[in-house]
């Protein structure tokens, strides 16, 4: 059985391969997705476990360094998670 905390963490597909990465706040993740052209945003979002954007304030998103770089997320934003 999954805990409530499991439902509040989403991650990119690269975590399963052992890629290094960080947690980012859901709001920062969604904000950066919204800045991308639609095709790039769809590709980036497809690599992360889905969640309702309305829940972003309650979600932490783990991204590998490559995915975070693609979105323009910085280490500073990972501290806000």
Wavefront OBJ file of the C-alpha trace (Angstrom):
o trace
v 0.000 0.000 0.000
v 1.321 3.425 -0.937
v 1.576 6.160 1.650
v 0.153 9.633 1.207
v 3.715 10.890 0.690
v 4.116 8.579 -2.337
v 1.234 10.380 -3.975
v 2.933 13.755 -3.532
v 6.156 12.877 -5.370
v 6.442 12.630 -9.137
v 9.577 11.797 -11.072
v 11.039 11.701 -14.545
v 11.591 8.360 -16.245
v 15.369 8.685 -15.857
v 15.268 8.117 -12.102
v 14.804 4.383 -12.676
v 18.139 4.294 -14.525
v 19.990 5.850 -11.587
v 20.544 9.267 -13.161
v 21.553 12.010 -10.710
v 18.907 14.640 -10.036
v 17.043 16.810 -7.559
v 13.571 17.544 -6.280
v 11.816 20.678 -7.512
v 8.601 22.255 -6.352
v 5.573 21.390 -8.459
v 4.782 25.057 -9.019
v 8.266 25.770 -10.383
v 8.015 22.722 -12.655
v 4.623 23.767 -14.061
v 5.760 27.387 -14.471
v 8.743 26.286 -16.550
v 6.601 23.925 -18.646
v 4.274 26.816 -19.455
v 7.205 28.840 -20.814
v 8.064 26.209 -23.425
v 6.566 25.950 -26.903
v 3.673 23.479 -26.792
v 5.489 20.616 -28.557
v 8.503 20.880 -26.239
v 6.238 21.124 -23.178
v 4.385 17.970 -24.214
v 7.640 16.038 -24.670
v 8.989 17.207 -21.302
v 5.735 16.510 -19.441
v 5.489 13.028 -20.983
v 8.700 12.038 -19.175
v 7.260 12.817 -15.717
v 4.690 10.894 -13.712
v 1.430 12.782 -14.367
v -0.424 14.908 -11.838
v -3.145 17.546 -11.879
v -1.554 20.953 -12.215
v -4.027 22.287 -9.681
v -2.188 20.102 -7.140
v 1.238 21.524 -8.031
v 1.607 23.328 -4.688
v 1.508 19.928 -2.958
v 3.781 18.022 -5.346
v 7.550 17.571 -5.439
v 8.938 16.612 -8.827
v 12.222 14.693 -9.029
v 14.054 15.501 -12.265
v 17.359 14.252 -13.585
v 19.855 16.975 -14.430
v 19.135 16.766 -18.156
v 15.376 17.156 -17.725
v 15.855 20.034 -15.259
v 18.265 21.756 -17.655
v 15.812 21.362 -20.528
v 13.159 23.112 -18.439
v 15.564 25.772 -17.208
v 15.198 24.772 -13.558
v 18.124 25.675 -11.325
v 19.575 24.304 -8.095
v 18.109 27.315 -6.301
v 14.611 26.219 -7.347
v 15.310 22.715 -6.057
v 15.727 24.197 -2.578
v 12.139 25.470 -2.755
v 10.784 21.937 -3.098
l 1 2 3 4 5 6 7 8 9 10 11 12 13 14 15 16 17 18 19 20 21 22 23 24 25 26 27 28 29 30 31 32 33 34 35 36 37 38 39 40 41 42 43 44 45 46 47 48 49 50 51 52 53 54 55 56 57 58 59 60 61 62 63 64 65 66 67 68 69 70 71 72 73 74 75 76 77 78 79 80 81
